[in-house]
Amino acid sequence: MMSGTWQRLRDKYRRMRYLKAIASYDRFSKAEFFRKQGAQVGEGCSIIPDNLGQEPYLVKIGNHVTIANHVQFINHNGAAWVCRDQDPNLQLFGPIVIDDNCVISQNVILLPNIHIGANSIIGAGSVVINDIPANSIAMGVPARVIGSTDKFKEKAKEIWKVQQPPDMEIEPGADWFTSRHYQENRERLRRHLVKLFWGIDSNQDGGGTHQD
Ligand SMILES: CC(C)(COP(=O)(O)OP(=O)(O)OC[C@H]1O[C@@H](n2cnc3c(N)ncnc32)[C@H](O)[C@@H]1OP(=O)(O)O)[C@@H](O)C(=O)NCCC(=O)NCCS
């Protein structure tokens, strides 16, 4: 039986090795890392969190899905604990399935046995406990459908007309992320938003910190 000290040292070493391994991936290539852990992840995803929970092999993510910071994947139902006085080995699990083109916003908690349909948006801070139909916006605790993605798209396009920097440059065939003007565009965006929201002309380089 391993002593507490050795166990702590071993866990610390494993955590360090894990962080070192994932450090070489960015949010567009993390899918590769998670596939090696057994998760099913499609193409063109942006995944910010450094883990897909304790059972990544129970997570299935479609194409072009974005997972924001601090999203938690919980595939294990820890409530099984209450059964363990009679059945010490009992454990409960369930899959998490996210279809194509979904947005899982910051600090969302995803519980076992859920299926989020394609083109859906889960609002920040929500706790998803049930299936969410395709093309819907769901939010809250527990997450409930409050709108449609199509309506949100219309609204987003109108807002972007005002918020996009007028001097933005994107060469043909590229987009915001792949453009060779990416860094300049981030700086142009920062200046434009500072002017728009605070009415200040800002020439100083603010080194934009948001994750677009
Ligand atoms: C889901 C989301 C896209 C909805 O945006 P929206 O359509 O502009 O939403 P609105 O601000 O018009 O709000 C619509 C309703 O939902 C409610 N609501 C909005 N966001 C909510 C949230 N995260 N949780 C609970 N309720 C929320 C609003 O209070 C409003 O309710 P009302 O109609 O009763 O007044 C947005 O709330 C969100 O979470 N965006 C992601 C933010 C994020 O994670 N950014 C980091 C990405 S890297």
The ligand as an SDF file (V2000), in Angstrom:
LIG
                    3D

 48 50  0  0  0  0  0  0  0  0999 V2000
  -26.2200   32.5490  -24.7220 C   0  0  0  0  0  0  0  0  0  0  0  0
  -25.9090   33.9420  -25.1860 C   0  0  0  0  0  0  0  0  0  0  0  0
  -25.1820   33.8610  -26.5170 C   0  0  0  0  0  0  0  0  0  0  0  0
  -27.2260   34.6800  -25.3480 C   0  0  0  0  0  0  0  0  0  0  0  0
  -26.9630   35.9450  -25.8450 O   0  0  0  0  0  0  0  0  0  0  0  0
  -28.1630   36.9210  -26.2330 P   0  0  0  0  0  0  0  0  0  0  0  0
  -29.0850   36.2720  -27.2080 O   0  0  0  0  0  0  0  0  0  0  0  0
  -27.5520   38.2170  -26.6310 O   0  0  0  0  0  0  0  0  0  0  0  0
  -28.9250   37.0100  -24.8690 O   0  0  0  0  0  0  0  0  0  0  0  0
  -29.6920   38.2590  -24.2490 P   0  0  0  0  0  0  0  0  0  0  0  0
  -28.6880   39.0990  -23.5310 O   0  0  0  0  0  0  0  0  0  0  0  0
  -30.5300   38.9180  -25.2930 O   0  0  0  0  0  0  0  0  0  0  0  0
  -30.6030   37.5560  -23.1880 O   0  0  0  0  0  0  0  0  0  0  0  0
  -31.7540   36.8050  -23.5180 C   0  0  0  0  0  0  0  0  0  0  0  0
  -32.3620   36.3110  -22.2240 C   0  0  0  0  0  0  0  0  0  0  0  0
  -31.5510   35.2720  -21.6700 O   0  0  0  0  0  0  0  0  0  0  0  0
  -31.0660   35.6490  -20.3710 C   0  0  0  0  0  0  0  0  0  0  0  0
  -29.6550   35.2260  -20.3140 N   0  0  0  0  0  0  0  0  0  0  0  0
  -28.6530   35.6660  -21.1240 C   0  0  0  0  0  0  0  0  0  0  0  0
  -27.5110   34.9930  -20.8540 N   0  0  0  0  0  0  0  0  0  0  0  0
  -27.7890   34.1290  -19.8550 C   0  0  0  0  0  0  0  0  0  0  0  0
  -27.0270   33.1450  -19.1640 C   0  0  0  0  0  0  0  0  0  0  0  0
  -25.7350   32.9200  -19.4820 N   0  0  0  0  0  0  0  0  0  0  0  0
  -27.6510   32.4030  -18.2000 N   0  0  0  0  0  0  0  0  0  0  0  0
  -28.9690   32.6100  -17.9080 C   0  0  0  0  0  0  0  0  0  0  0  0
  -29.7600   33.5110  -18.5510 N   0  0  0  0  0  0  0  0  0  0  0  0
  -29.1680   34.2760  -19.5040 C   0  0  0  0  0  0  0  0  0  0  0  0
  -31.2030   37.1430  -20.3070 C   0  0  0  0  0  0  0  0  0  0  0  0
  -31.3560   37.5660  -18.9700 O   0  0  0  0  0  0  0  0  0  0  0  0
  -32.4440   37.3720  -21.1350 C   0  0  0  0  0  0  0  0  0  0  0  0
  -33.6020   37.0710  -20.3690 O   0  0  0  0  0  0  0  0  0  0  0  0
  -34.9800   37.9410  -20.5430 P   0  0  0  0  0  0  0  0  0  0  0  0
  -35.3890   37.7650  -21.9890 O   0  0  0  0  0  0  0  0  0  0  0  0
  -35.8990   37.2890  -19.5650 O   0  0  0  0  0  0  0  0  0  0  0  0
  -34.5930   39.3440  -20.2340 O   0  0  0  0  0  0  0  0  0  0  0  0
  -25.0040   34.6930  -24.1500 C   0  0  0  0  0  0  0  0  0  0  0  0
  -25.7550   34.9080  -22.9800 O   0  0  0  0  0  0  0  0  0  0  0  0
  -23.7720   33.9150  -23.7580 C   0  0  0  0  0  0  0  0  0  0  0  0
  -23.7370   33.1720  -22.7970 O   0  0  0  0  0  0  0  0  0  0  0  0
  -22.6730   34.0970  -24.5580 N   0  0  0  0  0  0  0  0  0  0  0  0
  -21.4040   33.4130  -24.3670 C   0  0  0  0  0  0  0  0  0  0  0  0
  -20.4330   34.2200  -23.5220 C   0  0  0  0  0  0  0  0  0  0  0  0
  -19.1250   33.4660  -23.3560 C   0  0  0  0  0  0  0  0  0  0  0  0
  -19.0520   32.3800  -22.8170 O   0  0  0  0  0  0  0  0  0  0  0  0
  -18.0420   34.0640  -23.8380 N   0  0  0  0  0  0  0  0  0  0  0  0
  -16.7350   33.4320  -23.7950 C   0  0  0  0  0  0  0  0  0  0  0  0
  -16.4790   32.7870  -25.0910 C   0  0  0  0  0  0  0  0  0  0  0  0
  -14.7600   32.4890  -25.4120 S   0  0  0  0  0  0  0  0  0  0  0  0
  1  2  1  0
  2  3  1  0
  2  4  1  0
  2 36  1  0
  4  5  1  0
  5  6  1  0
  6  7  2  0
  6  8  1  0
  6  9  1  0
  9 10  1  0
 10 11  2  0
 10 12  1  0
 10 13  1  0
 13 14  1  0
 14 15  1  0
 15 16  1  0
 15 30  1  0
 16 17  1  0
 17 18  1  0
 17 28  1  0
 18 19  1  0
 18 27  1  0
 19 20  2  0
 20 21  1  0
 21 22  1  0
 21 27  2  0
 22 23  1  0
 22 24  2  0
 24 25  1  0
 25 26  2  0
 26 27  1  0
 28 29  1  0
 28 30  1  0
 30 31  1  0
 31 32  1  0
 32 33  2  0
 32 34  1  0
 32 35  1  0
 36 37  1  0
 36 38  1  0
 38 39  2  0
 38 40  1  0
 40 41  1  0
 41 42  1  0
 42 43  1  0
 43 44  2  0
 43 45  1  0
 45 46  1  0
 46 47  1  0
 47 48  1  0
M  END
$$$$
